[in-house]
Amino acid sequence: MDSLEEKLIKGKWVSPLALIEAQHHAERTGKSLFCSLIKLGHISEEDVFRFFAVNSNIPFIKVSQYRIKDEVLILLDENFCRENLVIPLFKIDSALFVAMVNPLDAQLIANISTSTKLDIHPLLASPTDIERALNNYWGYPNSFFSVERLVFKHEKLSSFPLYRAKERIPLDIPINFKIDDSNVQLANDGYISGSTFDVSEDISALGIKTSIFLPKGARLTLYFLHNEKLKIKGEVVYCRLEGKGYFSLGVRLLDLKSEDISYIKRLSKPLT
């Protein structure tokens, strides 16, 4: 009888080199072989479950290819389905066909049978496919939006240090910046583009508009495109999402030189 690894190779699900790489990754991280294969991009989640289906003789299905009737959907509780990653697909006489991540879970199948008083026919489906179907039919779970209870009671960011604590002067210039903090690493290294929208009257803090969230306390180096020689260190004091388009950062300026202050003052103009 072929081992799992041999079946993966003979069935041409993955290459021998990919299998070896995944085995090393699994040993190093403590993840399962299949988690490692997916993580390394050697096989898709869907193909993993197709592989399981081929080797268990349990049919693999894509839930999205079916339209589930309301009277079938309500046979199982939504929370039960989410907790166990199952969804009922169709009922034929006394048989209920259920898409499952683990159709070999005898206890789970017995629980479904007891609950519905039907004969359960398990089908294999990927977790992502089942989750997508659950959200499609039942909508997203309330827990996804639990923050809503707090959002409209939350005190505005005026409680954050430097948030409008000082008079602000309009300042609209393009800048780039880099993160100088090993605790904050982006997927893509390099400069982040943005633009200023104001500066404190004493030139101690800048308001910056950018497309990325940065946590309070992150250290930055600011590069002013109007002056290639000007580089200023800064620290994020607050970060706020403005609508759905961009974030506004409050950045405390650090270790300013007198010529830096003079240059920024020349660029700014008083409020009118």
N, C-alpha and C positions, 0 to 999 in steps of 0.2 A: 504493500500500500504506500503510495507516494506521500511524502511529508507535505506540510503546508507550503514550505519554500519551493519544493519541487513542482508542486501544482502551479504556483505563481509563474515559474520559469517555463514549464512545459506549455502552459496555456497562453504564454506570451503576454501575460498581464504586465510584467516588468522585465527589465533586462537583468542579467546576472550582476553587472556592476551596480545597478541601482539597488538591487537587493542587499548587496554587501554594504553599501553606503548606509542604507536604512537600518541594517542590523547594528552597525557601529553607533549610529545615532540613538537607537533605542537603548543600547547598553549604557551609553553616556548619560542620557536624560531620564531613564526609567520609564519612558513611554512605550506603548505597545508597538510592535512592528508596523501595524497598519497606520497608526498615528504618525509614525516616522515617515512612512512612504508618502502619505498625503502631505505632510509638512514640507518634505523635500521636493514636492511637485512631481513625483514619479508615477502617481496614479491619482485619479479623482476620487472624491468621496463616493460618487455614484458607482464607479467601477468596482470599488471595494465591496459594495453591497451586491453588485452583480456577481462578483466572484463568490461571495458567500452563498448566493442563490444557486449557482451552478453546482457547488459542492455540497449542498444540503438538499437539493431537489425541492426546495420551497420556491414558489414563483416570485420573481422580482417584478415590482410594478412601480410606475410613476404616478403618484396620486393626482398630479396635475392633468393627467389624461382622462380623468373621470369627472363626472358631475354627480355630486352626492345629494341624494334627496333629503329634504328636511326631516322626514319621518325616520330616516336611517340615522342621520346625524345626532338626533336627540336620544338615541338609544344609550349613548355613553355620556357621562358628565364631562363638561369642558375641562374642569380642573384635573379630573382623572386622566383624560387624554394628554394633557400637557405634562403631567407628572410622569407618565409612563411612555410618552411618545408613541401613541397609537391613535388611529382614527378609523371609524367604521366606514366602509366603502359602499357596500350594497348588501341587501337581504333578499335571499331567494328561499321562499317557503320558511323552513326552520333553520336555515343556514345563514350565519352572519359572517361576511368576509371582512377581515380587519387588517389594515396595513399597520405593520409593527417594525420597530427597529430590532427587536429581539423576539422572533417568532418561536424560539425554542424555550422560552420562559413558561414552563408548564403551570406554575402557580398563577401567573398573570392571566393566562388563557382560561384557567379554571375560574378565576375571579370574574372575568368578563362573562363567561358562560352562566355563572350563578346570578350575576346582576341582570342579564338580558333574558335568561331562560331560553337561550338559543344555542345551537351547535356552532362553535367558532372555527372558522377556517382562516388560519393566519397567513398573511402575505408579507413579503419582505420589502421594505422601503427605506430609503436613506433618511437620517434624522432631519436634514435640511429640508427635504421634500415634505416631510410630515409637518414640521414647524410652519412652513410656508402655507400649507393647506389649512392648518388650524387657524392661522391669522386671517386667511382669506375667508373662511366660513364663519368664524366667530368674532373676527376683529381682534385687534391687539389686546392682550390682557391688561386689566386696570393697573397692575403693578408697574407696567412700563411707564405710566404717567402719574405715579404717586407723587412726583415732585410738584404736580399742579396744585396740590393743597397748600404748598408752601410758597410758591412763586408769587402769588398775589397778596400774601401777607408779609413777604420779605421786605425788610427795610432797604431802601435804595442804597446804592454804593456810597452815599455821602458819609457813611460810617467808616469808610476805608481811609487810611492815611493818605494825605495829599489830594484826595478827590475834592477839587474845588476849594481846598483849604486856603489857597492864596489866589489873588487876582490873576486872571489869565489874559494873555495877549494872543491874538490870532497869528498863526504861523503855518503856512502851507508850502512845504518844500519836500521834494522826494528824498528818501533816504534808504539805505540798505542796512541791515544789521545781521550780526552773527551771534549765536549763543555761546557764551564762555562758561558753561556750567556742565560738568560731567553728569549731573543728575537729570539733565533734560537733553535727550538725544532724539533728533528727528530722523525719519526714514531716509531722507535725502539731505546729505550735507551740503553746505554752501550758504550763500547769502539769502536772506529773506527780504523781500521788497516791501516798502510801505511808504507812508508820507506822514508828516506831522500835521496836526490841526491846531495846536496851540502850545504855548509855553508859559510857565509861571512868571510873574513879573520880576522875581528875583533870579530868574534863569536857573532854578534848582530842579525843575521837573518839566518833562515834555509829554504832550499828548500825541500818541502815534496811532495811525490807522493801518491795520494790516489784515491779512487773510487767515492768520493762524493763532490758535490759543497758546498763551504762555502763562505758566503759573507764577503766582506771587513769589518773589525772592529770586527768580531766575536772573542771572547776570548776563549782560549783553555788551557788545561793542557796536556803537553806532557809527556809520559812515555817511557823511553828508556829500551828496553827489555834486553840489555846487562848489565844493572845496575838497579835493581829493586828499589833501594833507590832514584834514580835520577828522580825528577819530576820538570818540568820547565813550567812556565806560558808563554803564547804567545798570539799574536794578528795577525789575518790574514790581510795581506797588499794587496795581490792580489790572484786571483784564475783564472786559465786559463785551458780550455779544451785542452788536447793534443790528437789530432786525435779523435778517438771514444772510446779509452780505459780507460783513466784516467784523473784526474785533477792534475795540479801542483799548489801547494800553496806556496806563499811567506809568511813566518811567522816571525814577529819581536819578539825576545826573551825579556822577561820582568823580572826584579828583579833578574838578574843573580848573583849567588855567585861566589867567586873566584874559589872554588873547581869545580863548574859546568863548568866554562870556561876551566879550566885545563883538565878536563875529556874529553870534546868535542875536544879540541886541540889534545889530545893523539889519539883520534879515526880518526882524519882527516889526510890527507896527501897532501902536496903541489902539485900544478899543475906541470907537467913536459913538 
